Amino acid sequence: MTPSRARGRAEAIPQPVVAPLTKAAIFLVVTANPIAEGRRAIHSFCGNLAALVRSVGFRELDGSLSCVVAFGSAAWDRLFGPPRPAELRPFRELVAGKRHAVSTPGDILFHIRANRMDLCFELATQITTRLGSTIAPVDEVHGFRYFDSRDLIGFVDGTENPKGQEAIDATLVVDEDPAFAQGSYVIVQKYLHDLAAWNALPTEEQERIVGRRKLTDVELDDSIKPDFAHNALTKIVEAGREVKILRDNMPFGSAAQGEFGTYFIGYSRSPRTIEQMLENMFLGKPPGNYDRLLDFSRAVTGSLFFVPSASFLEALAVQGP
């Protein structure tokens, strides 16, 4: 079976995009060596990634280990050539005053999830060891689930995530790009928080900025919620229907270095949904009515990737470059 045939098969199997939330994660972004040997090595590795995840995960059956691998726009052309996913493109940089959604390098994303960090770490080690000099690291973030799924700013994160069939419908490509059915788009950003400034705000002001009650996680009533609230600007409605994405954000940080952050990762059937959210946040809706969280949080990375189906990856092992 060739990769192109795997792309178009109606029965293509997706990667574990909608896997349950876990207690730990590693977000690994790398660049790929463009030489032919590197291309062959990456093809072979991707074709056998599922087996590697099974081998590592078998050491702790309740660990819920999974891995999603995704590819950036430039890397897709170098590694696979045409055809390419219909909406795969570089991350769109946004600038408005001091607010800057940066675009940073990244050819391949590995989103590793488990209920134990040792499983995530072992798989990341196996990935980097096996790929060796064919990749170069760009960014590696170790995320953790913080108490009752809260961000380091103290609010519950991911409350509105879709579940079940709704999550599948929100994230997986179907008829709109049949050659890449069961694939998904993913955008990642690493945010650093000024916690000292944030914690100096009264709780009521924090709640107005986020759009939810801090203790109970109950959404503010529309009659008192500001139109600049984070959850107001990130709600996308088309034809009278809210368009959902699947987030699996994780806190990360280094207490000794005073680094406190959130790793945003959003899966969507089309990147346009998350791109619109970011435009609303950084530029404002209407322009100037921006997300006040950005007065306390700054994005230091930004990349857009496509997640091909598991069937596409498996076909690489038998076909080769």
Salt bridges, closest charged atoms under 4 A:
GLU11 OE2 - ARG9 NH1 3.53
GLU37 OE2 - ARG40 NH2 3.86
GLU60 OE1 - ARG116 NH1 2.90
ASP77 OD1 - ARG84 NH1 2.55
GLU87 OE1 - ARG272 NE 2.72
GLU93 OE2 - HIS100 NE2 2.48
ASP107 OD2 - ARG78 NH2 2.65
ASP118 OD2 - ARG116 NH2 2.42
GLU122 OE2 - ARG59 NH1 3.67
ASP139 OD1 - LYS190 NZ 2.96
GLU140 OE2 - HIS142 NE2 2.65
ASP148 OD1 - ARG150 NE 2.85
ASP151 OD1 - HIS193 NE2 3.47
GLU160 OE2 - ARG212 NH1 3.51
GLU160 OE1 - LYS244 NZ 3.68
GLU176 OE2 - ARG269 NE 2.72
GLU205 OE1 - ARG208 NE 3.43
GLU207 OE1 - ARG213 NH1 2.86
ASP217 OD1 - ARG212 NE 2.95
GLU219 OE2 - LYS225 NZ 2.45
ASP222 OD1 - LYS225 NZ 3.80
GLU242 OE2 - LYS244 NZ 3.94
ASP248 OD2 - ARG113 NH1 2.88
ASP248 OD1 - ARG145 NH2 3.14
GLU275 OE1 - ARG89 NH2 2.76
GLU275 OE1 - ARG92 NH1 3.28
ASP291 OD2 - HIS230 ND1 2.51
